[in-house]
Amino acid sequence: MSHHISPRRVSFDWHRTPLHWIPGEPTATHVINVLHLLLPAGERWFVKVFKEALPLVRDPQLLRDVKGFMGQEATHSVQHSYVLDHLAEQRLDTTEYTRRVDFLFDVLLGDKPPFGLRIPDLEWLRFRLAVIAAVEQFTAVLGDWVLRTEALDRAGPDPVMLDLLRWHGAEEVEHRSVAFDMYQHCGGEEPGRYARRVWGMAITAPVLFYLWGYGATYLIRHDPRLAGRVRYTLRSHNRAIGKGLLPSWRELGAAVPRYLRRTYHPSQEGSLQAAVAYLASSPAAARAAS
């Protein structure tokens, strides 16, 4: 049975959210905060690439799903941008980092191939769709994790930030198949082109992990409350994993071979039922629906 995907025009009040919204856990706080640095530009780019690909869509149900996906991604971008504003109000300026993220999406993955590369327009579009499908594999895994984890609740986090993360995570699970279906529908894996899926993930996974590590390092280094007393290290990250405050490396790494199976489909990721259940109880989603 098909599930209707549509954006929820949520809003959040950040005035009472502390800089360290997981009390006493600056590493876990800032590793998760990297989402706010990456997603505004990244999800705007998703929408832009999908708009370019819309004329290729011939399936009415997929077209409805894609438009719902685009609406959700646009809303995600806006809401995470507001968190960046809130961080800036607390003297944590993210401009230097986000400028590099903008360069990645606007120039390196922009309308035309970078460095004067001669790639036909349709091939360049299909490559970018492959990258989006690979990114959405990770967002579905992260969305499923944040819906399931109980350790965050026990850590006493700011409830507004937790709702943002779970609302977003639930929508990622809800639309987990759309980018992959779009990529395939637009000829991403026409006969003899399975390698495009491999290349999409081979580029996406290391770049994403690098950006995440660099982002966590940046946030902790520039955190005015830490004043250089704390550094981001693999040991501190693993300590947060041990407390259940971050997804394990195994969880994230296992997403790659699953995605590369020829029989794989993202509908196998997470639980749509759990996602819909959270969206029915989310304070922000409930306000948006009223």
C-alpha positions as CSV (number, residue, x, y, z in Angstrom):
1,M,0.0,0.0,0.0
2,S,1.4,3.4,-1.0
3,H,2.1,6.0,1.7
4,H,1.4,9.7,1.0
5,I,4.5,11.9,1.5
6,S,3.9,15.5,2.3
7,P,5.7,18.3,4.0
8,R,4.8,19.4,7.6
9,R,5.2,23.1,8.1
10,V,6.7,22.8,11.6
11,S,8.3,25.5,13.7
12,F,10.5,25.4,16.8
13,D,11.2,27.9,19.6
14,W,15.0,27.9,20.3
15,H,15.1,30.6,23.0
16,R,15.5,28.2,25.9
17,T,17.8,25.6,24.1
18,P,21.3,25.7,25.7
19,L,24.4,25.5,23.7
20,H,25.2,22.0,25.2
21,W,21.7,20.6,24.7
22,I,22.8,17.2,25.9
23,P,23.9,18.1,29.5
24,G,27.6,17.4,30.2
25,E,28.1,15.9,26.8
26,P,29.8,18.4,24.5
27,T,31.2,15.8,22.1
28,A,27.9,14.1,21.5
29,T,26.1,17.5,21.3
30,H,28.5,18.8,18.6
31,V,28.8,15.6,16.6
32,I,25.0,15.7,16.2
33,N,25.1,19.5,15.6
34,V,27.1,18.9,12.4
35,L,23.7,18.1,10.9
36,H,22.8,21.8,11.2
37,L,26.0,22.7,9.3
38,L,25.5,20.2,6.4
39,L,21.8,20.1,5.9
40,P,20.7,23.6,5.0
41,A,22.9,23.7,1.8
42,G,22.7,20.0,1.2
43,E,18.9,19.8,1.2
44,R,18.6,22.9,-0.9
45,W,20.8,21.2,-3.4
46,F,18.7,18.0,-3.3
47,V,15.6,20.1,-4.2
48,K,17.5,21.9,-7.0
49,V,18.7,18.7,-8.6
50,F,15.3,17.1,-8.3
51,K,13.7,20.1,-10.0
52,E,16.1,19.6,-12.9
53,A,15.2,15.9,-13.1
54,L,11.4,16.3,-12.9
55,P,10.8,16.4,-16.7
56,L,12.2,12.9,-16.8
57,V,9.6,11.4,-14.5
58,R,6.9,9.5,-16.3
59,D,5.3,7.7,-13.3
60,P,2.5,9.6,-11.6
61,Q,3.0,8.0,-8.2
62,L,6.7,8.7,-8.3
63,L,6.0,12.3,-9.3
64,R,3.8,12.7,-6.3
65,D,6.4,11.2,-4.0
66,V,9.2,13.3,-5.5
67,K,7.2,16.5,-4.9
68,G,6.4,15.4,-1.4
69,F,10.1,14.7,-0.9
70,M,11.1,18.1,-2.2
71,G,8.7,19.8,0.1
72,Q,10.0,17.9,3.1
73,E,13.7,18.6,2.2
74,A,13.0,22.3,1.8
75,T,11.4,22.4,5.2
76,H,14.3,20.5,6.8
77,S,16.8,23.0,5.2
78,V,14.9,26.0,6.7
79,Q,14.5,24.6,10.2
80,H,18.2,23.6,10.5
81,S,19.2,27.1,9.3
82,Y,17.3,28.5,12.3
83,V,19.5,26.4,14.5
84,L,22.6,27.9,12.9
85,D,21.2,31.3,13.8
86,H,20.7,30.1,17.4
87,L,24.3,28.9,17.6
88,A,25.5,32.3,16.3
89,E,23.4,34.1,19.0
90,Q,25.4,32.0,21.5
91,R,28.7,33.1,20.0
92,L,29.4,30.0,18.0
93,D,29.9,31.2,14.5
94,T,29.7,28.5,11.8
95,T,30.3,30.7,8.7
96,E,33.8,29.5,7.9
97,Y,32.6,25.9,7.8
98,T,29.3,26.5,6.0
99,R,31.1,28.5,3.3
100,R,33.0,25.3,2.4
101,V,29.8,23.3,2.4
102,D,28.3,25.8,0.1
103,F,31.3,25.5,-2.3
104,L,30.8,21.7,-2.3
105,F,27.2,21.9,-3.4
106,D,27.1,25.0,-5.4
107,V,30.4,24.6,-7.4
108,L,31.7,21.0,-7.2
109,L,28.2,19.5,-7.5
110,G,26.6,22.5,-9.3
111,D,24.7,22.7,-12.5
112,K,27.8,22.0,-14.6
113,P,30.7,19.7,-14.0
114,P,33.7,21.4,-12.2
115,F,37.1,22.0,-13.6
116,G,35.9,22.1,-17.2
117,L,35.1,18.4,-17.2
118,R,33.2,17.4,-20.4
119,I,30.4,15.3,-19.1
120,P,27.0,15.2,-21.0
121,D,24.3,17.0,-19.1
122,L,22.2,13.9,-18.6
123,E,25.1,11.9,-17.3
124,W,26.0,14.7,-14.9
125,L,22.4,14.7,-13.7
126,R,22.4,11.0,-13.2
127,F,25.6,11.1,-11.2
128,R,24.2,13.8,-8.9
129,L,21.1,11.7,-8.4
130,A,23.3,8.7,-7.5
131,V,25.0,10.9,-4.8
132,I,21.6,12.0,-3.4
133,A,20.5,8.4,-3.3
134,A,23.7,7.4,-1.4
135,V,23.3,10.3,1.1
136,E,19.7,9.3,1.7
137,Q,20.9,5.8,2.6
138,F,22.7,7.4,5.6
139,T,19.9,9.7,6.5
140,A,17.5,6.8,6.7
141,V,19.9,4.9,8.9
142,L,20.4,8.0,11.2
143,G,16.7,8.6,11.2
144,D,16.0,5.1,12.3
145,W,18.6,5.3,15.0
146,V,17.3,8.6,16.5
147,L,13.8,7.2,16.6
148,R,15.0,4.0,18.4
149,T,17.6,5.3,20.8
150,E,16.5,5.5,24.4
151,A,19.9,6.7,25.7
152,L,19.3,10.3,24.5
153,D,16.1,10.4,26.5
154,R,17.9,9.2,29.6
155,A,20.6,11.9,29.1
156,G,18.1,14.7,29.7
157,P,18.4,16.5,26.4
158,D,16.7,19.8,25.5
159,P,13.2,18.6,24.4
160,V,12.9,21.0,21.5
161,M,16.2,19.8,19.9
162,L,15.2,16.2,20.5
163,D,11.8,16.8,18.8
164,L,13.6,18.5,15.8
165,L,15.9,15.5,15.4
166,R,13.1,12.9,15.7
167,W,10.7,14.8,13.5
168,H,13.4,15.1,10.8
169,G,14.5,11.4,11.4
170,A,10.9,10.2,11.0
171,E,10.5,12.0,7.7
172,E,13.8,10.6,6.5
173,V,12.5,7.1,7.2
174,E,9.1,8.1,5.7
175,H,10.7,9.1,2.3
176,R,13.6,6.7,2.5
177,S,12.9,5.2,-0.9
178,V,12.2,8.3,-3.0
179,A,15.7,9.3,-4.0
180,F,16.7,5.8,-4.9
181,D,13.5,5.3,-7.0
182,M,14.1,8.6,-8.7
183,Y,17.7,7.7,-9.5
184,Q,16.7,4.4,-11.0
185,H,13.7,5.9,-12.9
186,C,15.9,8.5,-14.5
187,G,18.2,5.8,-16.0
188,G,20.7,5.6,-13.1
189,E,21.0,1.8,-13.5
190,E,20.1,1.3,-17.1
191,P,21.8,-1.9,-18.5
192,G,25.5,-1.9,-17.7
193,R,25.3,1.1,-15.4
194,Y,25.3,-0.5,-12.0
195,A,28.8,0.9,-11.5
196,R,27.1,4.4,-11.1
197,R,25.6,3.2,-7.8
198,V,29.0,2.1,-6.6
199,W,30.7,5.3,-7.7
200,G,28.0,7.4,-6.0
201,M,28.5,5.6,-2.7
202,A,32.3,5.4,-3.1
203,I,32.4,9.2,-3.3
204,T,29.6,10.0,-0.9
205,A,30.7,7.8,2.1
206,P,34.3,9.1,2.6
207,V,33.3,12.8,1.9
208,L,30.4,12.6,4.3
209,F,32.6,11.0,7.1
210,Y,35.3,13.6,6.5
211,L,32.8,16.5,6.7
212,W,31.4,15.1,9.8
213,G,34.7,14.7,11.6
214,Y,35.9,18.1,10.4
215,G,32.5,19.7,11.5
216,A,32.7,18.2,15.0
217,T,36.3,19.4,15.3
218,Y,35.3,22.9,14.2
219,L,32.3,23.2,16.5
220,I,34.2,22.0,19.6
221,R,37.2,24.3,18.8
222,H,35.0,27.3,18.3
223,D,32.6,26.6,21.3
224,P,32.9,29.6,23.5
225,R,31.9,27.6,26.6
226,L,34.8,25.1,26.1
227,A,37.4,27.8,25.4
228,G,39.8,25.3,23.9
229,R,39.8,23.0,27.0
230,V,38.2,20.1,25.0
231,R,39.2,18.6,21.7
232,Y,37.3,16.3,19.4
233,T,39.0,12.9,19.4
234,L,38.1,9.4,18.3
235,R,38.3,8.4,22.0
236,S,35.7,11.0,23.0
237,H,33.5,10.0,20.1
238,N,33.7,6.3,21.0
239,R,32.9,7.2,24.6
240,A,29.7,8.9,23.5
241,I,28.9,5.8,21.3
242,G,29.4,3.6,24.4
243,K,26.8,5.7,26.3
244,G,24.4,5.2,23.4
245,L,24.4,8.9,22.5
246,L,25.7,8.4,19.0
247,P,25.2,5.6,16.4
248,S,27.9,3.0,16.3
249,W,30.5,2.8,13.6
250,R,29.2,-0.7,12.8
251,E,25.7,0.6,12.2
252,L,26.9,3.3,9.9
253,G,29.4,1.1,8.1
254,A,27.0,-1.7,7.5
255,A,24.8,0.7,5.6
256,V,27.3,0.6,2.7
257,P,27.4,-3.1,1.8
258,R,23.6,-3.2,2.2
259,Y,23.2,-0.4,-0.3
260,L,25.6,-2.0,-2.8
261,R,23.6,-5.3,-3.0
262,R,22.0,-5.5,-6.4
263,T,18.7,-6.6,-4.9
264,Y,18.7,-3.8,-2.4
265,H,15.8,-1.3,-2.0
266,P,15.7,1.4,0.7
267,S,12.2,0.3,1.8
268,Q,14.2,-2.3,3.9
269,E,15.6,0.5,6.1
270,G,13.9,1.4,9.4
271,S,10.2,1.1,10.2
272,L,7.7,3.2,8.4
273,Q,5.2,2.4,11.2
274,A,7.6,3.8,13.9
275,A,8.2,6.9,11.8
276,V,4.5,7.6,11.3
277,A,3.8,6.9,15.0
278,Y,6.4,9.5,16.0
279,L,5.0,12.1,13.5
280,A,1.6,11.6,15.1
281,S,3.0,12.4,18.5
282,S,5.7,15.0,17.7
283,P,4.9,18.4,19.4
284,A,6.1,20.4,16.4
285,A,4.2,18.2,13.9
286,A,1.1,18.3,16.0
287,R,1.2,22.1,16.0
288,A,1.7,22.2,12.3
289,A,-1.3,19.9,11.7
290,S,-3.6,22.0,14.0
